[in-house]
């Protein structure tokens, strides 16, 4: 029997019991919809995490000052101002695999431009910052080496700051005042979006490191060359762990910390933290898909059940078909095609439902949109497979019927 | 060479209650163009015989040749192909596909023979013409009377031009007038050259055939030729 005939006859059999067929399909509809929606939601969550990791910069470690003991009271991490930009230079020079070591100072500042002002974070940075954080300007230019060396009074604005102070105006070559020092705006940074912790990374301004230390932040950086923290970027992820070890060694040496003495700095592997978050998002999406796959399985069992009923009901029809010349394999393929048609129609409906659900969730959660063609193809393939797999047993039962018995059955 | 040749045909059933010999060494020839009534009470072996010559079943022993093909050596697919090409079945209960119109029902054997749609349509309409039901081509079985359904079934049996028309109690579910019409149709088809084997327990029906074979206890107990009654005459009589 030809395919077209078989599919036509499958449709007519499905339509003959429209309500029953619809209810049977419902299992597959829900299963496929669940798989698509869950995979979409899972990959949406993972995308979000990945995006945040990318915004931080890849293969990154951060060196922060350690705790300090003052009169028996151990102040928390970062209390000491033990790091200097010479440490950063040493790291850049001596540690294998380091592509950038970006020392920085930070503080809060009120930035004033004409009649408006805006409170934001201010960072004093050197040129390594841009490569360490993989962050460039959107308009204007970054600092040149001379500006950094001299500690010129120039400033880069984050997108949020630029928007709040200048709205639609071009801020380049305008002046803003920070602590009454007039800074010339030389560039506006590219947008970064939210950090993994929900901070607006664009609500920030940058000045050269020395400028920041001397003119705007000051308080914590009494020692002339000290810096807040150092971002260290490695060429490869595999460089990070050995790099952290050699950095610890190097900094202990430089800070003259001997033997059992506690480090006055700490180093964290940011990429590892990010990777952990990414892995757990992955696990979550796999888990969701697995749960959804179970409902597909249940849908398949529903199809098997109804196909068995159908074979029993249509025993005489099968007998007649055998008598007029259907071979057992014709009967087998007829019922297989019927089961597959049933599950594929269910799959198609499920795709519609699943895409809709995924879109809705994406809208509500504010995630990037995320239904993948792969998930859809997989769902279609899987639902057809479910039809074949669960249709096989009933179809085989039909094909094995004895024509005489089948014709005699009431 | 006869159309049907059976030699020592045996069929034994192994049931829980023991072995049942349903057919015991039946040797029978049926010639091309004949009209044979196979008769006997229930349990006589006539149904077993019909299943065997209809290639629905395989013998336990003996040989059977249909149109030169040795049937006992065929597998299920081979039997199906032989049924499709050489045999047209007519059943007591018509066995129509309920969701398909008359034309679609008649097309069914041609689907398995692999004909394309247009050929099937043409030949199905021709077959419906032979049984006088062209105007009912698009009626579903539910919309047809029992006699009409049986005519559709006969058209379906003829559509692949088989060498043998095998009818199992074809009038059993019909009133006597309609039964007579169906028998008249069989006689007409036989005059046009169709070989017919008709299984019945009804002596009245058996009178329409040229040859009468009686079964009892799995054996042929009587086999003779007769002058058939003419179904059209019976109709005329009944009308008076």
Interface residues (C-beta under 8 A of the other chain):
Chain A: X1 X2 X5 X12 X13 X16 X316 X317 X319 X320 X321 X322 X323 X324 X325 X326 X327 X328 X329 X330 X403 X404 X407
Chain B: X51 X54 X56 X57 X76 X77 X80 X81 X83 X84 X85 X89 X91 X93 X95 X97 X99 X100 X108 X109 X111 X112 X113 X114 X156 X160
